[in-house]
Structures are given as C-alpha cells and as structure tokens.
C-alpha cells in the first residue's frame, strides 16, 4: 500500500504534468475548477473574401428585418473551381471542455442578385456543408438551410481545448446545380456541456517529450502520371502524400490515419503505426477515386503517442471527382456510324464539325455484321470522348421482329415470350451500360434506345408482337431506374401502337432519309408520317440522312445524320465546350486548340503554363499533355489576373489588380494563397514578374504614355514580397527585354546583349550569345537555357475592303517550343 505522502506526491506530479485537467491543490484538499456555463455566441464569421460589394465579393448582406443576427448570403457552387466564398467561426475558449456547437440559419425572403444580369434566388441550399474542427478529427455535417430558416441547428457536441484551436467552417460548395440557391452565413454558438468530475493520475513513462514537435506541412494528391492536382476521374488511382516535420532530436512513434468524406459517404481509408525520424518526413497512401461525382474532403491525422499530452494534428484537402454524364434533354445535331471512330477523330470532329452528339452502339445479338463499333468500344473511349464534350445516344441492337426478312437473331413470335425477351434484353443492356461508364455516377441511371429495324408493316400480328417486346423492354428499364427509347421507321413500326402501350417508351428515334447529308435547318418536327400529337414533349430523335461521307477538320467519316430534341446522356465535364484535346493526325506532340493566349512561362525543361481565355493550363512533359490548374479563389472574387511566375518547385506568385490597386498572391503548394498589397506605383500595366529561390523578386511596369515616350518603373523585394521598394535604376536594362527566364533576361531587340537578372551571374555558356531565330509573328519569348525556349506568336488577317460592308479581321495566337536554339519550332497551343 502507498502511504498518504506517496499519493500526495503522485497527485502533485499529475497536476504539474497535466495542468489543463482543471484541478487545484489546496493543502491536502483537491477541488475541481468550475467549468464554464455561459454560451459563447459569434454573431458573424470571418468571411473570405471580405465583404466589399455584391459584384466584387459575391456577398449579399441581409438587413436585420428577417433575422436576429447579421447574415451574409452567397450563391452556391457545385465544383471546386467555381467555389470562391467561405466563412469561419473561431471562438476563444477559456477552458478545455465539451461544447455543443450550433449554427443559426437566417430566415429571409427571396433575394434579387443584380450584377451582370438580374435574377431572383428563392431559397437557401438544402446541402450546406459545415465542418467542425475540434480536438479530434474534422467532422462534416450537411444542413438543410431552407428547412431550418430562423432556427438554431445543432451540429453535435465536441471536445475543444482552451484557446482558438477549434472552429466551424462553411464554404459555398454544395451538391446540385450551381448558382441556383444561396448559402447563408450568420451566427454560431458554443455552449459548454456538463461533464462529470474525475481525477486522472499520471502514467509513469521513462521517455516522453515536453511538447509534441510533430508538425504537418502539406497534403498533396496525385493521380495518373504522378501529377499533383485536385480534379480526378472516377475509379482513377490516387496517391495521398502527407508531408511533415519532426523537430525533436529523437524518432517519434505516431499513428497515421486517413479518412474521406464526400457524395459516396464518409469513412476511414486506413490507419498505421509508424516511426518518424528527426527532420522532414513523408507518409503516403495509395487508393482509388470513388465512383460518385462531386466534392470530397480527405483528412490525414497524426497522433503522437510519445508526447506528454497526446497531440493530434490533422491536414485536409478538398478535391473534385468528374465522371460520366447526366440524362438531360439534348436539342442539337448528332451522328451515328457502324465502325468506332478513334478518340483523335472524335476530338477533331468536336472542334471542327457542327455535331455535338454521337450514337453509341454498345451491344446486342443483331448488331450489323462487318461493323466493329460494339467489339471495339471501351470504357476509356467513352471517358475520353465524353471529356471532349460529346453527348451520347446509347443503342442496343438485340433480336429483331419475327417477320424480319434477313437471317439475323429474331424475337419470338409469341407475344408473351417476346415480352419476356424484351425484359432480358433490358437487363443485358443495363449491365453493358454500367460496365462502359454510360450511366450517371451516383444514381447509375441512364437512357438506351432499342434498335428495331424496318419490317413489313402489313403484318399486323408481327407488329403487335414487337409492341409487346418494346413494352417489356421499357418496363424492365424503368424498374432499373433507366429511361427507355426505341428506334425504327415510322412507316413500318407502327409507332402509334407504341404510344398506347402500358409501358410506352420515354422517347422514340425515327428514321426517314429526306436529306443527303448534314442539314442545319432540319428539326424533329420534320419527321414524315409521324403524327404531330405523339412524343411531342422533348421525346424525338430524327435520323434524316443515311450512310454518307462527311469531312470536318480534315477527318472523313461515313455517318448517318440525326437531329434530336430528346433525353440523351449529356456530358457533365465542366470544360466540355472548351476542353484541352490532342489534335488529329499528329505524329509527335498533340496540339491543343483553345483560345487567345495572354500569358505564358516555361518553368523548366518539362514544366510550363499558358493563360488562355482566362484559364491557366499546365504541362509537365513539355507540351505532350495539358491539365487545367485552378486559380486562387480571390481571382474569382473580383481580382483581375495580370502576371504570374512559378519556380520549378511549384512555388508561385500571381500579380492581380483590385479596384484599389495591385496585389500579389503567393503560394507554395498552389492551394493556400497569401495576399499582399503592393505600393501605389501609378502605372498603366505590369510588364514582367519574376522571383528566385532566395526570395528576391522584381516587377517592372510601363507607365502611361505614347510608346516612344513611355518610361519603365521597377519594384524589387528581398523577402518574398513582404516589403517592396522602387528601383528606378533597374528600368533601363529592362526596357527592350523580349524574353524572360528564371535567372536572366535576353534583349531580343538587337539579340547581342545579355542582362543580369536579380543579381544572379549569367551562366558561363551564355557569355557569347547568338541571335535566336523565332517563329513568324513572335511577340514574346520565355527561355530556360540557350537552346530551350517557348515563343508566342500573333497572326492577324483581314478580308474585304476597309470601310466597306463585309470587311472583317481575324487574329490567331499560338505557342511554340524549341529545343535546338531556334533552328526548329514545334507548335504547342493555338
């Protein structure tokens, strides 16, 4: 037995080692400190971006006519790239304890959003996502704001440590279509929850840290090709990489756990016990992207088991999953063909042809002999073609009418058996749809059209049997949550009978060849014979031209031409109308066709970026492939992009203009951005932005004035942009600069002089420079060595007679690359 003196010693040790428990020693008497009881109310969150005005910050400020607390509304976003607004409630808690967390949902009438155009938004979102950051892992709770207007909503009870480490966060990201609902930000309440008093004795250990010393620096996500990004395909392999630092001199024993929350649900990805050496460390987890489309949050947590007070650090990252399409009404032209076109041909036709949809034959026992569409189609083809922007009309060619004249599989002449066969074909078609990725990602719904080829219309018994088959086909697809379509020729299939079926098709696809090729003026109302009262509610597809050759963008295909106003599987890819695609027939580097090039930089021998039509696209293989990179949220909240510069490490700076002047955005991981306001330079336009690895930076400007009278001004920094000073001495050396690199500038005005940049010596192999031959129309160059460079070109052409009707001009920008000092140039972007 321990003596009273020994017990007293143990208790003193406990209170010295665990001071946050909340007990005090008074002689031989222990008494619990009183836990806080009053709720802490934060009337408004810290908002990002700060409220300015509606059209620059996207915050709609509510007057207090409808609610007790101030409130701010923003439009909902559906993807990470659309998201710009968020809020955080971070209380300063006097004591460590359990707290009930509640948020207030303001009641308000419909609001009028009046920026570029006026629209009324009737109510708040039903899927607001609040994230609670307590002493354990982050928890995300979905709240129906529309149903809880004017109420406090309980998010649960959590344990928070004293101070400001805990918080509640809310962003504008929701599920469902973007910009149709509002997300409301108002008050949050933290109410201490009563807990039973307890005495905790220390655990004696021979080795422990005075503090954890374990810190987390970044959480990165990489998909195919080890590219760091935040947008992925469903089922794509992904590697989560957690980076951190152990400041202790001894190894640390920790538990690393991973969790994922998103449209497919929430759960653990795994947990492992590891030993982290002193200094920087990395932990990875390889898994597969979920199937459900939407926004996900992955969280990595590290529990230091050796610390005096076990310390749990967490790092979270948000990413977007893109996948498949959605059954929607498609009103435009499409084509179908018997042989599968290549991905490159489909990409070229997307850029060069008037068609936006394609018939996709996925299977069936009666598919045409000598055609390879069904045997060649793959999930990869579906995904890549859908990414290009194509809408799909899925087609199943199963048994044909029992009176069909050719020797191919036929359905039973018995109506009951034919009905059962229709069900069986529906099940087989659904399986193939799913395996090819031709269903919506979350609901697995889709539409598929059954191909019934023309048969003798005079055989009424045969026609009735076909109708029973279609009835079974449609009923089974509806049970599978699918939409059902059917194809044939109006003069032979007796479409009128199909309209009266108990299970009538949702849409019909009719073939009557009244044109020889693509006809832009034709509509689904032009179908001969078919009654104008049948399938009139966006339920028709019209195949108006049979097999013929058409050539678009240099690619010739043999197709049938169609026009639709019916439900099809429409691409959900956000960049469908302006995707970055390889060109057709390129034997070397794929060329992307995009828009106007405004800025670019060759970062190193493999990396570089281009700004086209306000979007930043990156390559990590010197132009072999391209990937859009999300710009900082601030650029979607009123800031105007001006210049950018990246180091090979990924650290980057973006120069942007606000209503009040220029700001500089700085990132080390392209996820978290710091914003610094620049000195007032009273300039017209920035000319150059660059940094080196030591934090030295330079920005040059051209002051307003005639070209031959303009003067240069420079701002320089030596501390990553924290402070700046005007450097007029640097201006003359930069006046004629036509190229830029990470460490030096080349004067292409005469091509004979090199200028040192940021005080870094010129590489030895550049002391005797030579003139570099540039592509025709070159206007700017970015180079990383004497032999490797990118160059942008500007080509304009006018037609007609100036001053007369019909005169017009066109402009084309392009990006080129050289690896042999300008002897040859390779087209990258046009």
N, C-alpha and C positions, 0 to 999 in steps of 0.2 A: 504493500500500500504506500502511496505517496503521502508525504506529510503536507500540512497546510502551507508551509513555506515553499515546498516544491510546486504545489498547484498555483500559488500566487506568482511564482517565477514564470510558470508556463503562460499564465494569463497576461502578464506584462509583455512577454515576448510576442504573444498573439497581437496585442494592441500596437506594439511597435512595428511589427511586420505587416499587419493588415489594418492600417489606420482608417480605411474607408468603410469598415464594417459598421461604425456608428455607435461604439460603446466607449464609456469613460471610466477611469479608475478613481475612486474616492476612498482612500484608506483601504479597507478590506471589502468595500462595497462596490458592486457593478450596477450601473443603471443605464438603460437604453436611451439614446438621444431621441427626442421626439421627431418622428418622421413628418415631412411637410404634408399639409392637408388642403391648402388652397389651390385651386386650379390655376394654371398659367395659360393665359389667352394671348395669342399672337394675332392681332386684328388683320394683318396683311402679310403675305410672304415677301421675301426678297425676289424680285422679278428679273428675269433675263429675257430679252434686253430690258433696260429701264424704260419706264413709260415716257414717251415723247408725245407723239400724236398718233392717231389711228393708223395712218397710212405708212408711217415710218417704223413704228414699233409693233404694230399689229395688236395693240391692247385697246380694248373698248372699256372705258371707265364707266361704271354704273353710278348714277346718283343714288342717294340713300332713300329713295321713295319706296323701294321694294324690299329692303333688307336691313338688318340690324348693323351689319358690319360693311365696310367698304368692299367692293368687289371689282375684279378685272376679268374680262372675257377675251378669249382669242379663238380664232377658227381652228377646228380640229385638223390634224394632219394624219395621213394614212401610211406614210413611209418616212424613213429616217431623213432622206434628202429634203422632204417637204417641211420637216419639223424645224421650228425656229424659237418657240416661246416655252418657258418653263418657270416654275416658282419653287421656293424652298422655305419651309418654316423651321427655324433652328433655335430652340429655346436655350436659355442659360439656366440650367437646373442647379438648385442649391444643394441637393443631396442625391446620392445614388439610391434608386428605388424603382419599383414597378409603377408605371404610369399608364392610365387609359388614354388612348390617343383618339381624338375626334376631329372631324373637319366640318366646317359649316358650308352648306350649299345655298347660295343666294336664290331667292325667288325673283323672277323678273319676267316682264312681258317680252314678246319677240323684239329683236333689235334690228335696226337698219344699218347694214355695213355699206358705207359710202366712200369708196376710194376711186379706183379707175372706173368702176361701174357700181351701181346701187343694187343691193339685193337684201332681202329680208331673211333672217335666220330665226326660225320659230322657237327652238328649244336647245337645251344643253345636251351633251352627249350621254348615252347610256353606258359607255365603256371608258370612263375616266380611270387612269391607272395611277394610284398613289403608291409610293414606295416608302416604307418605314425603315429608317436606319437606326437600329438600337445597338445594344452591346453584343447581340448575336447576329446571325446572317440577315441581309436585307430581305424584306418581305413585301411583295407587290399585291395590292388589293384593288379589284375592279369595282367601281362605284357607279351606280346609275344616278347621275346627277339630275336628269329630267324627272325621275320619280321621287326624288328627295328634296325638291325645291323648298327652301325655307326651314330646313331641318339640320340638326347635327347628326352626322353619320359616324358610328363607332368603327374604327379601324382595328380595334383589339387592344390588349394590354401587353406591354413590353417592359423589359428591364433596361433602364438607361443609367449610365454613370453620370456623376456630377459634372457640370460644365456644359460645353457646347458641342460635344461629340455626336449627339443624337439629332435626328432631323426627320422631316417628312418632305418628300419631293413629289412634284406633279409636272408632267410635260403635256404638250398638246397632241401627243401620239395617241391615237385610238384605233379601233378596228372599224371597218366600214369605209364608205366613200369619203374622200377628203373635202373639206371646206363646205360642209352642209350642216354642221352642228357647231355649237360653241362649247368651249371648256371653261368652267368658271373657277376662279381663284379668289378665295375670301379668307376667313379666319380659321385658325387651328387651336385646339385646346388640349393641354396635357394635364391630367388630373391624377395626383398621387393615389395609388391603390393601397389599402391597408394590408400589411403583412405581419405575420406572427413573429414576435421577438425570438431570437435564438442566439446561442453562444457558440462560436466557431473556434475550436482550438487549432493551433498551428500544426502543420505536417512537417516534422523534422526532416530535413534533407541536407545532404553533405555538399550539394552543389546547386546553386541557383544564381540567377542574375539579379542585380539590383533593379534593372529595367530590361524590357524585352530585347531591344536593339534590333528587332526584325522589322524592316520596312518594305512596302511594296511600291515599285516604281511604275510599272505598266502592265497592262493585259492586252496582248495582241492576238488577232485572229487571222489565220492564213488558210486559203483554200487551194485549189489546184494550182500547180506551178509555184507553190510557196509564196504567193502574192498576198501581202498584208492588205486587207480590205474589210469592209463592213456590209457588203452585199453578196449574197450567195444564192446558189440554186438548191432546190430541194434535193435531198439524197447525196449532196456533194460531200466528199471527205473534208474535214476541217481539223486544224490543229490550233488548240488554245495554248498560248505561251505566256506564262506569268513570270515577270522579272522582278527581282527584289535585291535587298542588300542586308547583310548581317554585319552590324558594326561591332559585335563582340569579338574578342580575340580567340574564342573557343567555338567549336561547332555547336549548332543548335538542333535539338530534337523537336520536330514540329509535325503537326498533322495538316496535310493539304487536302482540302475538299472542294468539289466543283458542283455547281447547281445551275439549272437552266429553267427559265420561266418564259412562257410565250403562248401563242394560239393553240399549240398541241397540249398544253398543260404545264405543270411545274413539277420538278423532281430533281433528285440527285444524279449527277453524272459519274460519281466515284469519289473515293477517299483513300489516301495512302499516308503512311508514316515514313518520313524521310529525315535525313540528317543534312543540314545546310552548313556548308563550310563558311569560314570567315570571308567577308567581302561580298562581291556580287554573285548572285545565283539565278538559276533559271529552272522552272518546272513546266512540263508540257503535258497535255492530254490530247490524244487523237481520237476522234469520234466521227459521226456522220450528221449532217444537217437534217433536222426534222422535215417531215413532208408538208407540214402546214405553212401556208403563205402568211407572212405578217412580220411583226416586230418582236424580237426576243431580247432577253437580258441574261447574259451569262455572268456568274459570280464565282470568283476564286477566293477562298478563305484560308488563312494560315493561323493555326493555333499553336503558340509557343508553349510547349509543355514544361520547359525548364525555367520559365520566368517565375519571379516571386508571386505575381498575380497573373495567372494565365492570360495572355494577351491574344485577342482575336483580331487580325487585320483582314480587310476584305477589299477587293477591287472588282468593279463591274464594268461590263462593256455591252453596248446595245448594237444589234445587227439586224439586217433585213433579209428575209427569205423571199425570193421571187420564184414563182413557179406557174407553169400552165396558163390556162385561160379561164374564162367565165362565159356561161351561156347567156348571151345577150342578143338583142335584135341587131342584125347587120344589114345595112341598106347600101349596097355597092356592088361592084363587079367582081367576079371570081372565075376561075377556070378549073378544069379537071383534065386529066390525061391518063393514059394507060401505063406508061413507064415512069418510074420515080425520077424526077429531076434531081440533079446534085444540089447540095447545100449552096455551093457557089452560084449555081444558076438561079436558085431561088432568091439569093441575096441580091444578085444583079437585077433580076426582074422586079424585086421590091423597089429598087432605086430607079428603074428605068421604064417600067410598064404602068399602065393605068389600073391593073388588077390589084386588089387588096386581100382577096380570099382565094383559097385553093381547096378543091375536093380531095379528100384523103381516103383512099381505099385501104381498109385495114384487114379485110378477110372475107371469108365466105366460100363455099364449095363451088360456086358457079362463076367465080371471077374469071375474066377473059383469058383464054389461053394465049400465050405469046406475049403477055404483058408482065412486067416484073414489079409493079408497084407494091403489091402485097408481100411478095417474097423479099423485097429489098428494104422496106421501111423499118426504121429502128427508133428507139427512144431518143437517141442522140439527134437523128434527123428531125424528129418532132420538136425537140427543145430548141435546136439552133434555128430552125425555120420560124418557130414561134417567136423567138427572140428578135428576129428581123422585123416582126410586126404583122406577120400573116395571120389572118383568121382562117379557121379550119371548118370544113363541112365533112365530118366523118361519114363514110359509106360502107355498108355491109352488103355483099353480093352472095346471098345464100340460094337455096333451091328456088327454081322459077316455077311459073304457072304450070299445072299439069298438062295443059294443052299447048305448051311452048313447042315450037317446031324443031328446034335444034337439039342435038344429042348432048345435053348437059344435065346435071342433077336437077330433079324436079320435086316439088312438094306433092304430098298425097292428094289423090282426087277425092278422098273422103274429107268433108268439111271439118269434122271433129278432130281427125288426125292432123289435118293441116293447121288447125288452131293450136294444137299441142306443139307442132313443129315450129310455129311462129314464136312460141314461148322459149323453146330450146335455142333457137337462133338468137333471140334477145339475150339470153344468158351468156352464150358464147361471145357475142359482140361486146357485151359489157366487160367480160374478162379481158378481151383484147384491148379495149379502150383503156382500161386501168393499167395494163402492162406497158402500153405505149406512152402513158402520161397524158392521155387525151381527156382527162376529167379534171374538174375543179379540185384544187389541192386539199381543201378541208372537207367539203361535203361529198366529194367523189361523184358529183353529178355531172351530166354531160348531155349531148344530143347525138343521135345517129340516125341516118337515113337508110332505109332498106331499098335496094335497087331491084325493082320489078321491071324486067324488060318487056317490050311490047309483045302481046299475044292476041290471038283472034278475038275481036270484040263481039263477034256474033255468037260466040259460045258463052251463053249466059250462065250455064252451070259452072263452067270453069271460072268465070268472073266471080261468082258467088263464093267459090272455094278460096280464091285469092283473097277475097274480102275477109273470110274467117281467119286466114293466116295473118293478115295485117291486124286484125282485132287481137289475136293472141300476142303478136309481136308488141303492139302498143301497150296492152295491159301489163305484160311482164316488165317492160321497161319502166312503166310508171311505178310498179312495185319496187323496182330497183332505184327509184328516185331519179330516173332518167326522163328526158323528153324524147319523143318518138317522131321520126319523119319517114316519108315514103316517096319513092321516085317511080315514075313511069311516063307513059304517053297518054295525054287526055283522051285521045280518040279510041284507045283500046283498053285502058284500065278501068273505065267507069268510075272516075273519081267521085261522082255523085254518090255512089254506094258507100265509099269510104267515109264520106261526111256524115252519114247516118248511123255508123257503127256505134255500138255501146262504148267502145274504146277507140274513138276516132284519132288519127294521127294529129300531133300538135302542129305539123307543118307538112306541106307537100312540095315536091320538086318535080316540075313538069318539063318535058322535052318536046319542042316543036321547032324545027330548024327554019326560021324565017329570015335569017341573015347568013352571010358567008364568013364573017369574022367579027372582031370587036366593033360594037356599035354603041357610042356613048349615050345616045338619046333613048335607048330602049329601056322599058320598065317592066315590072311584073304584071302590070295591067294589060300588057300587050299579048298575053298568052291566048292563042286562038282556042275556040270551042269551050273552054272552061267558063262556067257560069260566074258572073260578076258578084254573086252573092255567097260564094264559097271561099273559105280560107282568106278572108279579107283583112283580118286583124294582124298584120305583120306575120303572115304564115306561108309566104310563097317564095319559091326559087324557080327561075326560068332559065332553062338551057336552050338558048336561041340560035346557036351556031355549032354544027357538028365538027368532027375532026378536021383541022386545018393547021397550017403552019403560020406562026406569028413570030416576028423577030423584034426584040426590045433590048436595047443596050448591047447589041452585038450577039445576043444569045437567041438561037432559034429553037422553039419547042412546038410540038404538034399537040394541039389542045382542043377542047370544047369550050365555048364561051358561055358564061352564065351571068345573070343579074339576080340579086336577092333582096328581099325585104322579109327576113325571117330569122328565127333563133339559130345562131351558129356559135361555135366555140371561139370567142374573141380573145385575142392576146391580152394578157394582163401586164406584160412587161412595160415598166414605166417609160422607157426610152424607145418604144416601138416605132414611133414615126420618125425618129432621128437616131437610130441605133448605129453603132460603130461596127462596120461589117467588112470582111475581106471582099475585094473585087473579084470578078470572074476572070478566069484565064491568066492569072498572074503566076508565073513560074517561080518567082522569087518572093519578095516581100508583098504581103497583101496591102492594097491601097485603100484607105478609108475615104468615103465620100461624106462630107459633112456640111459645114457652113463657113462663115467668114472667120479667118484666123486673126486674132487680135494680139496675142502674146504667146511666147514660147520660150523654152530653155532646154538645152541639152545639159543634163546634170552631170553625167559621167558617160563612159563608153556604152552603157546599156540603158540608162535611165534618162527620161526626159518628159516634158509635158507641153501641151498646147491648149490655149484657150480658144474655143470655137463656139460662137453664138452663146457666150456667157457660161459655158461649161468647161471644166478642166478635165482633160483626158490624159492618161499617163501610159507610158510604155516602160517595161523593164527589160526588153530584149531588142532595143534599138529599132523599134518600129515594126517588129514582126507581129505584135498584137497590142491592143489598146484596151484600157479599162478606165471608166469614169471614176473620178475621185470626188467625194463630197466636199464642198466648200464650207467654210465656217458658217455657223448659223447666223452670225452677225451680218453676213453678206446677203442673207435672205430677209433681213430686218431693216432695210433702208440704206445700208452701205453700198457704195459703188466701187467695184473692182478697178484698180489702176495697174499695178505691177505685182510680180511675185518673184521670189528667188528661193531655191532649195539647195541644201547641201546633200552630198551623196548619202549621208547618214539618215536622211529623212527630215532633219530639222529644217523648218521653213519660215518664211516671212511673206506676208501679203500686205501691200500698200493699198489702202482704200480711202474713199472720200465720204465724209458725212456732210450734213447740212452746215456744220460749223467749221469744217476744216479736214485735214488729213489725219488718219490714224494708221498705226502699224500693228498688224496681228502677228503673233509669234507662236509657234508650236514646236514641240519636239517629237510628237507622235501623230500629228495630223488629226488628233481627236480633241485635245484640250488646247484652247487658244487663249492667250493673254493679249489685251488691247492696250496700246499706249498712244496717247495723243501727241502729235508732232508739233514742233514750234510753228508759228504762223510765218510762212515764207512768202506770202503774197505772190504766188506763182500761178502759171497757167496750167502746165501739165508736167508730171514727172517723166524723166527720160530714162533713168536707169536705177535699179535697186540691186544691191549685192552685199553679201556678208562672207566672212571667212570663219574658220573653225575656232578662232580665238575671240570671237565676238566683235570684231571690227566691222563696221558697216558704213555704206556710202549710198546716198540718194542724190541724184542730180536732177535739176529742173531746168526747163526753158521758160524764161519769163515772157509775158505777153509782149507782142511787138511784131513788126514785119520780119520776115525770115532773115534778111540780111542785116537786121539791126538787133536781133534777139541776143540776150545775154544768158549765160549759164550761171546757175547757183547750185552749190553743193551743201548737203548736211552730212556730217560724219559723227560716228559714235564708236566708243571703245568698250562698251558694256552691254552688248546685245540689244541696244536700242532704248535702254532705260533713260539716258540723257543724250542730248544732241547739241552740236554746235555748228554754226555756219562756217563753211570753209571755202571762201572765195578763191583761194589760191589753186584749188583743185580744178576749177572750172575750165581754164584754158586748155589743159591737157585732155579734157573730155569733149571738147566742142565738136570734133569731127569723128568721134568714135562711131563705128558702124558695126562693131562686134563686141561681144562680152563673154567672159568665161569666169570660172571660179576664182582666178587669181590675177588676171591681167586683161588689158584691152588692146585691140589692134585697130589702127587707123586705116580704114579701107578707102579713105578719101584719096590718098596717094599710094597706099599699100607698101610704104617703105619704112614706116616708123612704128616702134612698139613703145607703149607707155606702161610704166609700173603701176600696179593697182593695189591700194591699201598698204603700200609699203612692203609688199612681198616681192622678193627678187624675181626677175624674169628667168624662166628655165633656160639652162645653158644652150639647149638645142634651138632656141629661138633668137639668139643674138644676131643671126644673119637671116632675117625673114625674107620670104619671097611673096610676090603677089599671088593671091589665090583666085583662080578662075571661078566665077559664080554663075548660077543658072540665070537665064534671061529673065529680066524683071526683078532681080533680087533687091529687097528693100531692107533686110535685117539679117544678121548672122549671129549664131551662138556657137562658140567653139571651145573644145576642151584640150586640144593639142594642135600641133602643126598640121596634122593630117585629118583629124576628125572634126567635123562641124555640121551644124544644121543651118539652113538658109530658108527664109520665107520669100515668096515671090508674089507680085501683084500684077495681074494682067487685065487690061480693060479693052473693050471693043465696042464700037458704036456702029449703028446701022441707020441707013436713010440719010436725009439731008437736014442738017441742023436748022432749027427754026420752022420746019415744016411738019405737018401731021405725019405721024408714024415714026419719027426719029426716036431712037432709044439706045441706051448703052448697057453693057453688061460688064461685071467685074468678077474675076475669079482669083482667089488666093490659094496658095499651095505651100507645102512644107517639103523640103528636100534634105537628103543626108549624103555626106561624102566621107569616105574612109581613106582616100588616097590624095588628100591635099587639094581637092577640087578638080582633079582630072576627070572624074565621072561623078554624077549626082543621081541619087535614087529617090523616086517620088514616094513620100510617106503619107501625106494628107493633102486632100484637095477639097 
